[in-house]
Amino acid sequence: MSSRIEILNDASLRSDGRRPTELRAPTFEVVPGGANGADGSASASMGLTSVRVEVFGPREGRSRAQALHNRASVNVEVVWAAFGEAGRRRRGRADRRVAELASSLRDTFQPAILTALYPRAQIDIHVHILAHDGALLSTCINATSLALLSAGVPMRDLVAAVTAGVHGSTVLCDLTALEEADMPSATVAVLPRSGKVALVGMETRLHVERFGEMFDVARRAAGVLCAEMRAVARGRAREMLDAMDSGPAVPREGENDSGAVMMEE
């Protein structure tokens, strides 16, 4: 495949100075609750790609006719900000790319969530794409995983994802938009504890041997990202516990709210 840009220079460095399997600096944030009454929210950024996710539920289904009697239904809505893409193209719900993202996210998290614990309920996931510069699906998966954790939705494990590609015989991780447009690539999502694969999304053709190499590198990179996500989640939980411990003291018997002792009449 002829390249329109220099993917790797003579020093085997990419156009942004990274080594082939080096990830862009990830940024994760977990927020209990969120706007519009969300039960949990989180944001994730990989380089210039930025995503915010809000989770509502588990809650009672809006339609009894569509409720599942043995498990909760998982609904995904993707909103693509007009300023989140070059050219400020407006993408509505009927846009093919938006529909594919929503379908991939639903297929990824439906098996990962313990939906059998909430029959006839629904879990709504709202994904807001704020900026896109490659590795969009994997960033959406990582943000959604943390948002579900923030909302207290029980899962088999955190789902971590990485987008990887092959340039010649070299595997590259965490692709930019220019790199994705210039080489075969795939998004791999895994459940690190069990090693199970939650998703493999690939839109281009690639020889099976090259795919195996790319898959192994992507799976190991997803494990590294999962460790970062767990550290952020633990840090946020520790902050909440510290805030609870340092809250206002409960008045003892015989004291008013100001701490003064009340005299018995």
N, C-alpha and C positions, 0 to 999 in steps of 0.2 A: 504494500500500500504506500503510495507516494504521499509525503507529508507536506502540508502547506505551511507549517511552522516547524521550528527546530525543537523536536520533542526532547532529545538528549544531545548535549554538546559533547565535545571530545573528552571532557572530564566526567562524563556520565552524570551530569547534573541537568535538571529540568529547567524550563524557562523561568521559573520563580526561585531557582537556586536550591531546590530540594533534591535529595537523593531519590532513586526510583521508588523505593518502598517507604519513604518518609511521609508521614501524615502532616497535613496542615494543623496548626495549633487549634485544638478543639476548645470550645467554650460551652459549658452547660450551666443551666440555672434551673432550680426547682423551686416552685412557689405553691404552697398549699392554697387552694382556692384560686380565684382569678376573676377576670371581668365577667359581667353578665351572669353572676351566680355560679360559675364553674366550680366543681368539686376539687379540681386539681389542674395545675398548668405547669408547663416547662418550656424552655427555649434551648435551642442548640444551634451552634454556628461552626462551620468548617470553612476556614478562610473567609471568603466573601459570601458564602451561602448561609442564609439565616432563616430559621423557621421557629414559629411559636405554636404550641399546641395546647388546647383546652379540652378537658374531659368533663362530661356531665354524666353522673350516674355512678353505679347502677341505680336506676329509678324505674318507676312504674311505666310500662309501655303506653304510648299515646293511643295506639289502636289495638283493641283486643283481637281483631281479625288477623293482624300481622304478628301478634305475640307468639313466641315459641313455647310450648308447654313444658319442655324439658331443659331449656337453657335460655340464657339471655341472648338477645340479638345485638350485634355490634354494627353501628352505623358510622360511616366516615364521610365527612364533608371537607372538601379542600377549597380554600379561598386563596387565589393568587393575586397579590397586590399589583396594581398597574405599574408601580414604580419598582417592582421586584424583578423586572426583566429588561434587557436591552431593547430599546424601541418602544417601551411603555405599552406593550400590547395587552389589551384587555382579554382575559380568559374567564369565561363564565363556566357554570356547572356543566354545560353541554359540550365544552371544549374536550377534544379527544385526549389531550395530555392530562388534563385535570381528572377526567374520568378514569384513566389508566392508573394515575397515582392513588386515587381513592380505592380502586379495586385491589391494587397491590397491598395497600395498607390493611384493608379489611381481611384479605386472605392471609396476611402475615400474623395478625393479632387474634383472629378468631380462634385458632388452635392454642395460642399461648395463654389466653385468658381462661381462668377457671369459670367458664360461663355456666356450668351445671349447678353452681351454687346459687344462681339467681334466675330460676325459671320465670318466664313471662315478663322479665324485666328487659330494659334496653340500656346500652352504654353508647353514648354519643361522643364521637371524637371530632373536634373541629381543628383543622390544620390550616395555619396561616403562613403562606410563603412570602417572606419579606424581601429576600434577595436570592438570586440564583447565579452561581458560578461553578456549576458542576457538582456531582455527588448529591443531587437533590433528594432522590428516593432514600438513600442511606441516612441523610440528615433528618428527613421526616420520620424515619423509623426510630432513630435514637431519641428524638424529641418526644415522640409518642410514647415510647417505653418509659421515659422519666415522668411524663404527665400522668400516665396510668398509675405509676408508683405514688405520685403525689396525691392522687385521688383515693388511694387506698384500695384500688382494684386488685384482687388477688391474681397473681400470674404464676406460671410454672417457673419462670426465670425472666430476668431482664433480656430483652431482645436487642442485640447490637449488630450494626450493619456497616459495611465498607464497600465502596465502589472501586473496582480494580480494572485494569486494562493491560493489553499486551502490545508492545511496540517492538517489532522484529522478534527477538527472542527474550526480551526484557519485560518483566512484570512491573507495572506501576500501580501504586495505591493512591486512593483519594484524588481522583482526577478533577482537573478544572474543566470548565465548559469547552475550552479550545481543545484540550486533550481528548475529551469524550467525542468530539466531532471528528477526530482524526484517527481513531483506533478502535478495534473491537473492545468492548467493555461489558462488565456484568456487575450487578449489585448482589452481594451475598449477605444474608442475615442469619445469625445463629443464636442458639441458646447455649451460652458457654459452659454452664455446669454439666449439662447432659451431652453437649457436643452435637445436638440435633440441629438440622438445617431448617430454618423457618421460611426462607425464600431464596431463590436464585432467579434473578431477572436479567435477561439478556436479549437484546434486540438485533444483534449482528451475528454473523457466522464466524466460527473459529474452530480450528483443528482441535480434536479431542485431547491431544497431548498438551497443547498450549493451555487449554481450558483447565486441565488438572493442575498445572503449575499455578495458574492464576487463582484458582479456587483455594488452594492450600495457603497461599500468601494472604488472600483476603480473609480467610477464616482466622488466621493468627492475628492479623491486624484488628479484627473485630474483637478478639479477646482483650487486646490492649485497650481499646476504646471502652469496653465494658468495665474494666478496672477503673478507668477515669470516671465513668458514670456512677459506679458504686461509691467511689470516694466522695463525689459531690452530694449524693443522696445521704450518705452517713453524716457528712458535715452539716447539711441542712437539718437533719434530725437532731444532731447534737446542739445546734443553735436553738432549736425549739425547746429542747429539754432544759437548757440553761436559762432560757427566758421564763419558763414555768417555775424553775427553782428560785429565781430572783424576783418573782412577783411579789405583790403586797402581802404582808403577813396577816394571817387570820387572827383577829383580836381574841385574847384569852378571856375566859369567863370572869366577869367583874370589871372588864375594861370597855371603854367606848372606842369608836373608830380612830380617835386621835391618840389613843394609848393611855388616856387618863383613867385612873381607878375610880369606879363609881362607888359612892358611899351608900351603905344600906340604911334605909330609914328605920 
